[in-house]
Amino acid sequence: MESFRFDRLTAGTIFKIGFFALLGFFLPLFALAGVFAMLGSDVVQVNGRYVHGVSGLVAAIVMAFLFPVILAGAMTLGGLLARLFSGMLPALTLRGGAPR
């Protein structure tokens, strides 16, 4: 059984974990919305106006990368705040893992 503390995680590590986890969720969802926008549906909105066609697909893909950046940045700030109070937080214990 392994344990780690917040003070051992760097800000870059927290950001990468959050970004790729969120990207795995948002990219397929927004790609599907972009395909619907290419077909003429009102699903992708930029500056208050719906976009269709290839521009709708491009806007959806850009949003699929922008949302995780913003949310992973918020996660990183939370991790840095947790690092400040790491003396008061218990160590996290990981169970399982890859076989040796």
Secondary structure, DSSP 8 states (H G I E B T S, - for coil): -EEE-GGGS-HHHHHHHHHHHHHHHHHHHHHHHHHHHHTT-S--EETTEE--THHHHHHHHHHHHHHHHHHHHHHHHHHHHHHHTTTTS--EEE---S--
